[in-house]
């Protein structure tokens, strides 16, 4: 009987991937808020919090995928 062991790197990769998708979705939801839309109309760009969530989500997704492929 062969036992399939999931490595710690795979678990961390999955967690980072899920967290990254969550952060990106949270940023998307926040970008549709009334305050964020008013700020975007006035300044022409997204708020800093939305951009931080987008960037954090993207970095987390990339690192999570890398860890899954590497392990």
C-alpha positions in Angstrom: 0.0 0.0 0.0 1.4 3.3 -1.0 0.7 6.3 1.2 0.4 9.6 -0.4 1.9 12.3 1.8 1.1 15.9 1.2 4.2 18.0 1.9 4.2 21.1 4.1 5.1 23.2 1.0 1.9 22.0 -0.7 -0.3 22.9 2.2 1.3 26.4 2.5 0.9 26.8 -1.3 -2.8 25.9 -1.2 -3.3 28.3 1.8 -1.6 31.1 0.0 -3.6 30.5 -3.2 -6.9 30.5 -1.3 -5.8 33.6 0.7 -4.8 35.4 -2.5 -8.1 34.7 -4.2 -9.9 35.9 -1.1 -7.9 39.2 -1.0 -8.4 39.8 -4.7 -12.2 39.2 -4.3 -12.3 41.5 -1.2 -10.5 44.2 -3.2 -13.0 43.8 -6.0 -15.9 44.1 -3.6 -14.4 47.1 -1.9 -13.8 48.8 -5.3 -17.6 48.8 -5.9 -18.4 50.5 -2.6 -19.9 54.0 -2.7 -16.9 55.7 -1.0 -14.4 54.0 -3.4 -16.4 55.0 -6.4 -16.6 58.7 -5.3 -12.8 58.6 -4.7 -12.2 57.2 -8.1 -14.4 59.9 -9.7 -12.5 62.6 -7.9 -8.9 61.3 -8.2 -9.2 59.1 -11.3 -7.7 56.1 -9.5 -8.6 53.4 -7.0 -8.1 53.9 -3.3 -4.9 52.8 -1.6 -6.7 50.1 0.3 -8.2 48.5 -2.9 -4.8 48.6 -4.6 -3.1 47.0 -1.5 -5.7 44.2 -1.6 -5.2 43.7 -5.3 -1.4 43.6 -5.0 -1.4 41.4 -1.9 -3.8 39.0 -3.6 -1.8 38.8 -6.8 1.5 38.2 -4.9 -0.1 35.6 -2.7 -1.6 33.8 -5.7 1.8 33.8 -7.6 3.7 32.5 -4.6 1.1 29.9 -3.8 1.1 28.6 -7.4 4.9 28.5 -7.4 5.0 26.5 -4.1 2.4 24.0 -5.5 4.4 23.5 -8.7 7.7 23.3 -6.9 6.6 20.7 -4.4 
